[in-house]
């Protein structure tokens, strides 16, 4: 373990704060470049990419832009690059990688562009962009192939590669990449945007080093990491020491019903936390296995979101967390297990399990479950022959509640923690052969609680051409947004495809199906509630009824709130009803 006190003593707190904020600003500026120059809607509309910065040894120092599941394991990718190209990393080089087994990747669709920064001939840092590509080949357009049983079914695998050498792009490698995607015109533009964003980041880091000097800049990087480590160790030390156990589960293996468990034991002591997944079930046949980097990212995201909101998000912070992930298990699969789904599932389950274990040590910070995805990826071919790929982000699920805040009614996948943007329906209608008929909050789907879960949505969209649907509906059926501290679970999700010939299909949770012009109707799952529903403020219940997310019947039967004919609270009747519902002391 690296000592922190000597480094901290050398850097005054004001300089440390300024450098950390500047690094974070550089990461965000890289993201702005990506949004403005990328070609795919998945980037310029939804922001399904993340920019991060590492020091010269591959240790993450800033992940201020993007999606936590992308960036938390970013250091794995750069350390794999350093190992592969030891002694062969030069100025004006840029590298590309994606493989979860040999390149520190999380899943194949997330490609990393990494650009080394040299100052006076010395390697100082890497600026990086990890972005989920629209398509990378494999058995299904859009890369999510629910029929995959090995990684070779999921698309092109990239070890660390030198894409740009001494400022010259390798045309042979570029051509190889473009013929391995169904969307070459998108990939071509998106890779150029990724390269541009990392160049802007490198220029900004170079300016920082020029301003502070080489030695001071490197000391600041070390101090930023040390400060993060100290903050999380102090937060953990303030909790009751002990071992806290929790688990999450799948009810399917992508091919049929199954009882699959992710088990975790979180031990808190004076030296930080140990997160032990011993007892987790073995890797499965379907594509919901996790790479080691992805598991680390999920654990880091869980810890970062559990504690104070200003907790530094860098790899120094997570020196306080030791992770045991048995090889061959669902959280550290051996090749050639498929794993394209891993950044959502089981990352979602890993975060839930960590939250609920930590919640036993600090119930006031516990976090209710988020509803799991219920929407597919749809792809088709335009009249000119090019492929379009549509992610139905508009059918996002409800988030879990925390003490003091209701769950967000609609969010992207939980692992994005709000970093993924839900596009406007009008934009999609311009880009794709679709028409959105409905996208509204559900009624009575939110998990009840003193703080209720997010509602989920009712989503209906016409797809006006033949299309292939890659279903990955973990949230279809059972309740997945579980309540905590006396709160209840949100309602499960549904998905139905209505054919224009009158046919109707209720797809399984995972499947690759083709339909003619159809209407897709989804009810996304609600999030879990926090605390006893009878403790919810009456004014909040009244507001929810007026907003149409809680019915009058549920207001009375679940929350004990009686409304008059004008949807105002009858306080005397409410008090009598709530008193009758509470256990006698």
N, C-alpha and C positions, 0 to 999 in steps of 0.2 A: 504494500500500500504506500502510495506517495505521501510524503509529509506535506502538510498544508501551511503550517504556521510561518516558516521562514519566507516563503513566497509572499504570503499575505502581508508580512511586515515591510516588504520592499516597495509595494504599490500602495499609494494613498487611496482612500476610498473614493474620492471624487474622480480621480483618473480611472480607477477600475470601473465605476459606473458609466463614465463617458465612453470608454472603450467597448464595454458590453453593449450599450445602446447603439453604438456605431456599427458594431458587427451585426446586430439584429437589423439595423436599418439597411445595411448592404444586402442581407438576405432578402429583405422585403423588396428592395429595388430590383434585384434579380427577378423576383416574381412579377413585378410590374412589366418588365421587359418581355417576359414570357407571355403574359396575357395579351400584350399589345402586338406581338409578332407571330404567335403560333397560328397554325392553320386549322387545327381540329377543334370542334365545339367542346370536346371533353376538356380542353385546356382553356380556351378563351372564353367559354361560357361557364364551365363548372369548376375550373381550377383544380383538376385532378392531377396536380404535380406539386412538388415541394423543393425549395432551394435551401441548401445548407452549406456550412463552412466547417472545414476541419483544420487542425494544425498539421504540421508537416509529417507527423507520425500517424495521421489518420484518426485522431481523436476529435470528436464532434465538439465545436466550440459555439456554434449558433445554429438553431433550427427555427428561426422566428417566422418563416413563411411556409404556409402549406399545411400538410396533413401529418399528424403525429405518427401514424403507422408507417409512413414513408421514411421519416427522418430519424427516428429513434435508433434504428439499426444502421444508419448511414456509415458509421465508422467501420462496420464489418466490410463494406464494399471497398473503402479506400485502403484498408489494411490488406485486402486481397490483391488490390492493384499494386500496392507497394511490394508485396511478395512476388508477384508475377513479373514485375518489371524492375526489379532491384538493379540499380546501376544503369538503367536505360530509360530514365525519365528526364526529358529535356525541356528547355524553354520553348514556348509556343506549341507544346504537345497538348492533345486532348484525348481522353480515353472514354471508352464505351463498355458497359457490362450489364448483365442482367441475371445470370444464373444463380439460383439459390444454393446450389451444392458446391460450386467452385469459385464463385465470385462475390460471396457475401450478399446476394440478393434476397429479396423477400418472396416475390413471385415473378414469373417471366414477363408479364406485360409491363412491369415497371423498369424502364431503362434508365441507367445512370450515365450522365455525361459528367466527367470529372476533369477539371483543368488545374494543373499545378501552377503555382505562382513562384517565380524566382525573383530575387532581388540581389543584384551584384553577383549573379551566378550561383546563389544559394537557394535551395528549396525552402520556402517559408510556410506555405499553406496550400489547400485545395479549395476551389469553389465548385459546387456541385448542384446538379439539378436531376431529381428523380421524377420521371413522368410516366404515367400509365398510357401506353400507346393505344391508338384506336384499333389496330389489328396487327398481329405478328405471326400470321399463319396458323397452323394447327388445325384441329378438327372442327372448329366453329368460328365463324366471323365474330370479331369482337373479343376473341381469346378465351372467353368463358365456355369451356367444353364440359358439360356435366357428364358426358359419356367417357371421359378420360380415365384410364386406369394406370397410366404411367406418364411421366413428364414429357415423353416424346410425342404425345398426342396434343400437347398444349402450345406448341409454337417453337420458334427458333431459340436456341440456347446460345448465349454469348458469354464466354469467359472474358476476363479483362483484355480488351483490344485497344490498340493505338489507332484511333480514327483520324486524328490529325497529327502529322509528324513534322516538327519544326515549321509549323505554320501552313503546311500543305495537306489538304484533305486527301485521304487515300481513296481515289476514284474506284478502284476495284472492290474495296470493302463497301463503299457506298452503294454500288450496283448490286452487290450481294444482299444487302439489307432491303433494298427496294423490291427485289423480286421475291422476297419472302413475306410480303404483306399484300393483303387484298386492297389496301388503300395507299398506294405508293405516292400519290400526289399529296396526301395528308402527311405521311411520314417524312417526305422530303422537306416540306416546310417546317414541320415540328422539330426535326433534328437541327435545322439551321437556327430556329428560335432557341433551342436548348444551348447550342454552342454560343449564341450571342449573349444569352443571359449570364453564362459563366464567364465570358470575357469581360462583361461590365463588372461583375463581381470581383474578378481578379484585378482590374484597374483600380477599383475602389480600395481593395486591401493594400495594393501597392502604395496608394496615396497615404493610407494610414501608417504604413511602415516608414514612408519617407518623412512623415510629420514627427513621429515619435523616435525614429531610429530603430535599427534592427534589433539590438539587444533589449531595448525597452518594450518593443512590440512583442517579442517572444515572451518576455516576462509577463506582459499583460495577458497573453493567451493562457499562460500557466496560472496566473492569478484568477482569471475568470473561472477556470475549471476548479481551482481550489475553493473559491467562494461558493460555487454550486455544491460541492461536496460537503462543506461545512453546514450549509443551510439545511440540506436534507438529513444529515446525521443529527443535527439538533432537533429537527421536527420529529424524527423517529424516537430519539431519546426521551422526548416529552410524553410518549405514549406508554401505557403499561407494558412491561416486558412479558414475553411469553410466546407460545406458538398458537396460531389461530388458523383453523382449517375451513375450507369452503370447496364447493365443486359446482360445475356447470355441466351441461350435457347436450348431446345430439339425440334426436329420436330417429335418425336415419343415417345411412352411410352413402347417400346419393343414389343408391340403387334399390333401396327398400328399407323397411323398418329395422331399427337397431337401437340398442341402448348403449351409448358410448359416453364415457365420463372423462372429464378433465378435472383432476384433483390437485389442490395446492395446499401446502402448509407454509404459512408466512410466520417466520420467527423473528421477533423484534428483540434486540438486545442492545447493550451499550456500544456495539461496534457497527450498528446499522441494521439491515434486514437481510434475511435469507429467504428466497422464494423457491420452494422445492416442489417440483411436479412429480415426484416419485409416487407411483400408484395410478398415474394417468394411463388410460388404455393405449394399446399399441396403435401404430399408424393404420390407416384404413385403405380400402381399395379406391374410394372416391377421392375427389380433388380438394378435400378439406383438411389436408395435412399441413403442418406449419414447418417452415424452415427455422433454423436457429436464430438468424437475424430477425425474422418476423416475430418470434416469441419474445426476444429481448425488447423489440419495439413496443409490443403490446404491454409488457410488464412496465416498461418505462412510462408509457402513456397513462397507465392506471395509477402509478405512484404520483406522477406530475399533476394529474387532475384531482387527486384525493386531497392533497395538501394545499397550502396557500397559493393563491392565484399568481403571485409574483415569484414563485419558486423558479430559479433558473432552469432552462431546458437545455442542458448540455451534458456531455458524457462525464464531466467531473461530478455533476450532481449524482449520477447513477453509479459512481464508485461505491456508494453506500449500500448498493443492492447487489447481492450475490444470487445468481440464478442457477438452479440445478434442473436440467431438462434431459431426462434419460434418452439416450440415443435409441432410435427405433420406436419411440412413442409418438403420439399424435402431435406433440409439441417440438419434436426434433426428429423428423422422419429421415430414413435412409433412402438413397436413390434406388430405383427410379420412381419413387412415389410421386403422384401428381399433386400439385399444390396451388393451382391458380386461384382458388377461392380463399387462400389462407389469410390474405390481408383483411378480409371481412370475417370469415369463419375459418378457423377457431380464434382469431384475434379477439372477436367480440366476447367469446366465452372466457378467454384468458383474462381479459379486463374485468368482466363481471366477477370472476372467482377472486381476483386480487382485491377488488373493491369490497366484496362481502367479507373477506378475511380481515382486511384492515378495519372494516366497519365494526367488527366485534371488539377491537381495541379502542375505537373512538366512535360510538354510535351516532353522535351528533353530526359527524361528517359522512355517515353512510350514504350510499348512492343507489337509488332504485334502478331496476333493470330497464334497459332501452328495448323497445320492440325491434325484432329482427327483420331483415329485408324480406319483402314479398314480391318484388318486381323482377321481370326478366330483362335481358338485353335482346333487342330486336334488330335484325339485319335484313337487307334486301339489295336488289340490283336496280339501278336507274336505267332508263331507256338507252343511254349511251354506253352502258356496260360497267360503269364504276360501282363499287360497293358502298352502301351507307350503313352505318352502325349507330343505333339509338339506344342510349341508356335512359330508362324511365325514372330519372331522379325525381320527377314530380310525384311519384308514389312513395316518397320517403315516410318512415315510421315515426311514431311518437317517442320522445326521450323520457328518461326516468327523472323523477323529482328528487330534490335535495331539501334539507331543512331551509326554509326561507325562500324557496323558489319552486314554482310549478315546472314540470317538464316541458320542454319546447314541443309545440304541437306537431311540428314536422321538421325533420332534420335529415341530412344525408346519413350514410352508415355511421354507427357509433364511433368507429375507429378514427373518423375524421374530426370528431369533437367540434363540429361546426365549420371546419375548414373547407368543406366542399359546398359549392354554391348550387342551389336549385334554380335551373334556368327558367326564363319566362316562357309560358306556353306559346305566346305569339312568335317568339324566336324559333322554336321548334317547328311550328307550322310553316315557316319560311324555308327551313333547312331540309325538312323531311316530308315524305308523302303521308302526312298525318293531320288529323284535326282533333284538338282537345275539347271534349265536351264538359268535363267536370273535374275540378280539383279543389275540394273543400274539406274542412275539418269534419271528422266523424262526431256523431253524437253518442254519448254513453259508452265510448270505447276506452277512455282514459282510466288508468288505474286509480281508484279512489284513495284519498288520503287527506291528512291535514294540508298537505301540499300534493295536488293531484299530478298524475303523469300526463304526458303529452297525448293528444287525441288520436294521432294518425289521421289519414285522409281517405276520402272517397275519390277515386281517380278513374276516369273513363276517357278512352282515346280511340279514335278510328285509325286503323292502319290501312291505307287505300291501295295496297299492292300485295302481291305474294311476298311472304316474309318467313324467316326462320326465327323462332323464339328459343332463346337459351334461358330456361327457367332455373332460378337459384333461390327458391322461396323458403328459406329456413323459417320465416315467420308465419307461414301458412299453417293453419290448424290450431295447435295448442298456444296457450298464452306464453309469451317469451319475455315480456317486460314485467318482471316480478317485483312485488312491493317489498318495502323494508320498514322496520320499526313500527309495525302495526298497519302499514299501508297494504293495499291489495294490488293484484296483477292487472295489467291492461288486457283488453280483449285481443284475441288472436286475429290473424289476417286471412283474407281469402283472395283468390284469383280465378277469373272466369274469362274464357274466350268465346265470344258470340260470332258465329259465322253468318254471313249475309244470306245463306241459304236456310237459315233457321236453326242450324246445328249449334250445339253448345258443348264446350269442353272445359272440365275442371281439371287442370293439369296437376300431375304430382309435383312435389316440392322441387325435384330436380329432373329435367328432361330436356331434350333437344327436339323440338317439334316444328313442323311446317304448316302454315295456314294460308289460305287465300285471303282476300280483303276481309277484315274482321274488326270487331270492337273488343278491346281489352278493358276489362273492369276489375279494379283492384280495391280492396279495403285493406289498408296497411295497419299493422298492429299498433296498439296503444302502449305507452310507457307505464311503468309501475309508479304507485303512489308512495309517499313518505308520511308516516304517522297515522293516527286514528282519524278516519273520515269525520267522526263526530266532533273533532277539534277544529275542523276547517272554519274559517271566519264566515259568518253568514253572508256578509256582503260579497265575498268571492263566489259563493254558491249562486247567489242571485245574479251576479254578472255572467256566470257561465250559462245559466238558463237563458238569459237574454241574448247571449251570443250563440245559442243553439248547440253548445257542446255538451250540455247536461239537460236531460229532460226534466219536466216537473215531477214525474213519478220518481225518477232517480234522486232528485233533490230531497224528497221525503223519505224514500225507502233506504237510501244509502247514506245520505248526509244528515238526515233528521231535520231538514229545513222545510217548513210549510209555507207555501206561497198563496197569496190571495189572487183575485181575478186579474189584477194588473201586474202580476209577476213581481210583486213586492213581498218582503218577508212578513209573515204574521209572527211577531216575536214571541207572544205569549204561547201560541200553539207550538212554535219551534222549541221553546224551552221545555214545555211539558213532554214533547216527543223525545227530545234528546235525553232528558232525565230518565225516561222510562227505558231507554235503550242501554244505558250505562250499567255496568255490573254494580250490584249493591256492595258497599264497603263493609 
